[in-house]
Amino acid sequence: MKLRINKIPKSEEDLDTIRREIEDEHHHDEHGEHIDQHMLDEILSALQQLQIKINETKDDTERCKGEISRIYSILSKLVVATFTEDKDQRIKILRELLSQLE
């Protein structure tokens, strides 16, 4: 807190002036603290929302990995079925593939 006391207060008016300066400075400090707390609350809220989105993205990523793995498995069975010369073996692979798709 910054006070400018140029002279020793000698009257009630001098004391009132000092009192007003102190109150104004104190009120300004409280207002600044309120703004700082409000900004911190907003930052905290934004961080919490980001954390939620990060967790959702991680979950989505895991689901996508599972689906990609499933697609590769299906494609590999299709390739094997395509190049299998034995008709019975091809039918067996295609049935497995069909059950995997259901």
C-alpha positions, -999 to +999 in steps of 0.1 A: +000+000+000+013+034-010+006+063+013+016+099+006+018+117+039+035+150+031+030+163+066+019+151+100-019+154+102-029+183+124-066+185+118-096+163+113-096+172+076-060+159+073-070+127+090-101+123+068-079+128+037-055+101+049-085+078+058-099+083+023-066+075+007-063+043+027-098+032+020-095+039-017-063+020-018-077-009+002-109-010-019-087-010-051-066-039-037-098-059-028-112-053-063-079-065-078-079-096-056-115-103-066-106-100-103-076-122-098-097-149-080-123-147-108-096-151-134-082-181-115-116-197-113-121-193-150-087-208-157-094-237-134-128-243-150-112-242-185-085-267-174-111-290-160-131-289-193-099-296-212-092-326-190-126-339-196-121-335-234-087-352-231-102-382-213-130-384-239-104-383-267-084-410-251-115-432-249-124-425-285-088-433-295-090-467-278-123-475-295-108-465-328-078-487-322-101-516-315-122-510-347-090-506-368-077-539-354-111-555-363-110-541-398-075-555-404-086-589-391-115-589-415-093-578-444-067-605-437-094-631-437-107-618-470-073-619-485-068-655-473-102-665-486-095-649-519-063-667-525-073-701-510-078-726-538-097-752-517-134-743-519-143-759-486-115-740-468-127-707-485-163-714-473-150-720-438-130-688-438-160-668-452-183-683-425-158-672-398-157-638-414-195-636-415-198-646-378-172-619-370-192-593-388-224-602-369 
